Amino acid sequence: MASVADEAMAKDVGNACLASDRGAGKQTLCRCIQKAADRTLTRRDQKRAASFFAKPELAQTTRRSDSRRDEAFWDRYQVFGDVARKYCS
């Protein structure tokens, strides 16, 4: 879980959402996605997840990776995705 300091400082996911084709003009959706990220991802994880908006192929590379570090991140990322889908749909 993210700390209060992480939540106060990190807006990477929300900003990446707004900058993406899917998020353009959807401020409410992107704010909700950011809140899901704040609840489930560390700041470092949020920076990494934000990169997926601009380069979706990075998500696939991470998902397919055999690295323990990537696998642990992907598990956290999936929790984030589940929370975002549940609350932001």
C-alpha positions as YAML, in Angstrom:
chain: A
units: angstrom
residues:
- id: 1
  name: MET
  ca: [0.00, 0.00, 0.00]
- id: 2
  name: ALA
  ca: [1.14, 3.52, -0.71]
- id: 3
  name: SER
  ca: [2.13, 5.82, 2.12]
- id: 4
  name: VAL
  ca: [0.53, 9.19, 2.80]
- id: 5
  name: ALA
  ca: [3.67, 10.94, 1.53]
- id: 6
  name: ASP
  ca: [3.53, 8.92, -1.70]
- id: 7
  name: GLU
  ca: [-0.14, 9.81, -2.17]
- id: 8
  name: ALA
  ca: [0.49, 13.52, -1.65]
- id: 9
  name: MET
  ca: [3.31, 13.67, -4.18]
- id: 10
  name: ALA
  ca: [2.47, 11.21, -6.93]
- id: 11
  name: LYS
  ca: [0.13, 12.08, -9.75]
- id: 12
  name: ASP
  ca: [1.99, 10.24, -12.46]
- id: 13
  name: VAL
  ca: [-0.81, 7.87, -13.42]
- id: 14
  name: GLY
  ca: [-3.48, 10.56, -13.56]
- id: 15
  name: ASN
  ca: [-1.29, 12.83, -15.66]
- id: 16
  name: ALA
  ca: [-0.40, 9.99, -18.02]
- id: 17
  name: CYS
  ca: [-4.09, 9.17, -18.33]
- id: 18
  name: LEU
  ca: [-4.97, 12.76, -19.22]
- id: 19
  name: ALA
  ca: [-2.17, 12.90, -21.79]
- id: 20
  name: SER
  ca: [-3.28, 9.67, -23.47]
- id: 21
  name: ASP
  ca: [-5.76, 9.39, -26.32]
- id: 22
  name: ARG
  ca: [-8.18, 7.53, -24.07]
- id: 23
  name: GLY
  ca: [-7.99, 10.02, -21.23]
- id: 24
  name: ALA
  ca: [-8.12, 13.25, -23.20]
- id: 25
  name: GLY
  ca: [-11.06, 15.27, -21.90]
- id: 26
  name: LYS
  ca: [-11.91, 12.70, -19.23]
- id: 27
  name: GLN
  ca: [-10.68, 14.43, -16.09]
- id: 28
  name: THR
  ca: [-13.11, 12.64, -13.77]
- id: 29
  name: LEU
  ca: [-12.05, 9.23, -15.04]
- id: 30
  name: CYS
  ca: [-8.35, 10.05, -14.81]
- id: 31
  name: ARG
  ca: [-8.75, 11.42, -11.26]
- id: 32
  name: CYS
  ca: [-10.49, 8.20, -10.27]
- id: 33
  name: ILE
  ca: [-7.71, 6.12, -11.82]
- id: 34
  name: GLN
  ca: [-5.16, 8.20, -9.93]
- id: 35
  name: LYS
  ca: [-7.02, 7.57, -6.67]
- id: 36
  name: ALA
  ca: [-6.91, 3.83, -7.37]
- id: 37
  name: ALA
  ca: [-3.17, 4.13, -8.00]
- id: 38
  name: ASP
  ca: [-2.73, 6.08, -4.76]
- id: 39
  name: ARG
  ca: [-4.44, 3.29, -2.85]
- id: 40
  name: THR
  ca: [-2.59, 0.40, -4.42]
- id: 41
  name: LEU
  ca: [0.79, 1.46, -5.83]
- id: 42
  name: THR
  ca: [3.90, 3.07, -4.41]
- id: 43
  name: ARG
  ca: [5.21, 6.21, -6.09]
- id: 44
  name: ARG
  ca: [7.86, 4.15, -7.85]
- id: 45
  name: ASP
  ca: [5.20, 1.72, -9.10]
- id: 46
  name: GLN
  ca: [3.07, 4.64, -10.27]
- id: 47
  name: LYS
  ca: [5.92, 6.03, -12.36]
- id: 48
  name: ARG
  ca: [6.34, 2.64, -13.98]
- id: 49
  name: ALA
  ca: [2.60, 2.17, -14.54]
- id: 50
  name: ALA
  ca: [2.33, 5.66, -16.02]
- id: 51
  name: SER
  ca: [4.85, 4.69, -18.70]
- id: 52
  name: PHE
  ca: [2.38, 2.07, -19.96]
- id: 53
  name: PHE
  ca: [-0.01, 4.81, -21.16]
- id: 54
  name: ALA
  ca: [2.57, 6.10, -23.64]
- id: 55
  name: LYS
  ca: [4.19, 2.76, -24.43]
- id: 56
  name: PRO
  ca: [1.70, -0.13, -24.00]
- id: 57
  name: GLU
  ca: [4.33, -2.58, -25.25]
- id: 58
  name: LEU
  ca: [6.18, -2.04, -21.95]
- id: 59
  name: ALA
  ca: [3.23, -3.56, -20.13]
- id: 60
  name: GLN
  ca: [3.43, -6.69, -22.27]
- id: 61
  name: THR
  ca: [7.18, -6.94, -21.78]
- id: 62
  name: THR
  ca: [6.73, -6.64, -18.01]
- id: 63
  name: ARG
  ca: [3.88, -9.16, -17.94]
- id: 64
  name: ARG
  ca: [5.95, -11.72, -19.84]
- id: 65
  name: SER
  ca: [9.14, -11.17, -17.87]
- id: 66
  name: ASP
  ca: [10.57, -13.99, -15.77]
- id: 67
  name: SER
  ca: [12.17, -11.54, -13.34]
- id: 68
  name: ARG
  ca: [10.89, -11.82, -9.76]
- id: 69
  name: ARG
  ca: [10.89, -8.06, -9.51]
- id: 70
  name: ASP
  ca: [8.74, -7.70, -12.64]
- id: 71
  name: GLU
  ca: [6.42, -10.48, -11.46]
- id: 72
  name: ALA
  ca: [5.94, -8.78, -8.08]
- id: 73
  name: PHE
  ca: [5.25, -5.45, -9.80]
- id: 74
  name: TRP
  ca: [2.78, -7.11, -12.18]
- id: 75
  name: ASP
  ca: [0.89, -8.59, -9.23]
- id: 76
  name: ARG
  ca: [0.57, -5.11, -7.69]
- id: 77
  name: TYR
  ca: [-0.35, -3.64, -11.07]
- id: 78
  name: GLN
  ca: [-3.15, -6.17, -11.47]
- id: 79
  name: VAL
  ca: [-4.57, -5.21, -8.07]
- id: 80
  name: PHE
  ca: [-4.46, -1.57, -9.19]
- id: 81
  name: GLY
  ca: [-6.27, -2.48, -12.42]
- id: 82
  name: ASP
  ca: [-8.95, -4.40, -10.52]
- id: 83
  name: VAL
  ca: [-9.52, -1.49, -8.12]
- id: 84
  name: ALA
  ca: [-9.63, 1.04, -10.98]
- id: 85
  name: ARG
  ca: [-12.13, -1.06, -12.94]
- id: 86
  name: LYS
  ca: [-14.34, -1.56, -9.91]
- id: 87
  name: TYR
  ca: [-14.49, 2.08, -8.85]
- id: 88
  name: CYS
  ca: [-14.00, 3.99, -12.09]
- id: 89
  name: SER
  ca: [-16.22, 2.14, -14.54]
...
